[in-house]
Amino acid sequence: MVEITENTTGVLGVRMMGGGFGGCTLNWVEKSRVSTFKDRIMAGYNTPEGDIPRIYEVQIEGETKYLKDQ
């Protein structure tokens, strides 16, 4: 899945999580490109068993702050 997203316009970042147990990816995607991103993943990835990926869309709200160690 990471390889599919590497050259996808609008993807700002991707990270593989829990790869030893099937895993998933976290993908940061520009809001205007989410639909295209989903289409590309659905067309380009199937599990060895033939399952299609599940995509959970979330939106970050508020702000993120860096807290320097004291």
C-alpha positions in Angstrom: 0.0 0.0 0.0 2.9 2.4 0.8 4.2 1.8 -2.7 0.9 2.7 -4.3 0.7 6.0 -2.4 4.3 7.1 -3.0 3.6 8.7 -6.3 0.0 9.7 -5.7 -0.7 13.4 -6.0 -2.1 14.9 -2.8 -0.5 12.4 -0.4 1.5 14.4 2.1 2.7 11.4 4.1 2.3 7.7 4.7 3.3 5.4 7.5 3.1 1.6 7.8 1.7 0.4 11.1 1.7 -3.1 12.6 3.0 -4.8 9.4 3.8 -8.1 11.3 0.1 -8.7 11.9 -1.5 -7.7 8.6 -0.9 -4.0 9.3 -2.4 -0.9 8.0 -1.2 2.5 6.7 -1.8 6.0 8.0 -2.1 8.4 5.0 -2.2 12.2 5.2 -4.1 13.3 2.1 -5.1 16.7 0.9 -8.9 17.1 1.4 -9.4 17.8 -2.3 -7.6 14.6 -3.3 -9.3 12.1 -1.0 -11.7 10.6 -3.6 -8.9 10.1 -6.1 -6.7 8.5 -3.3 -9.5 6.1 -2.4 -10.0 5.1 -6.0 -6.3 4.4 -6.5 -6.0 2.3 -3.4 -9.1 0.3 -4.2 -7.9 -0.4 -7.8 -4.3 -1.1 -6.9 -4.4 -3.3 -3.7 -5.8 -6.6 -2.8 -4.7 -9.0 -0.1 -3.3 -12.4 -1.0 -6.7 -13.8 -0.1 -8.4 -11.4 -2.6 -9.8 -9.1 0.1 -10.2 -5.4 -0.7 -8.8 -2.8 1.7 -11.0 -1.0 4.3 -10.6 2.7 4.3 -11.5 4.8 7.3 -11.6 8.5 6.6 -11.0 10.8 9.6 -10.5 14.5 9.9 -8.2 16.3 12.3 -9.8 19.2 14.2 -8.3 21.8 16.5 -4.6 22.2 16.6 -1.5 20.1 17.2 1.1 21.5 19.5 4.7 20.4 20.1 5.4 20.3 23.8 9.1 20.6 24.6 10.4 18.3 27.3 10.8 20.1 30.6 
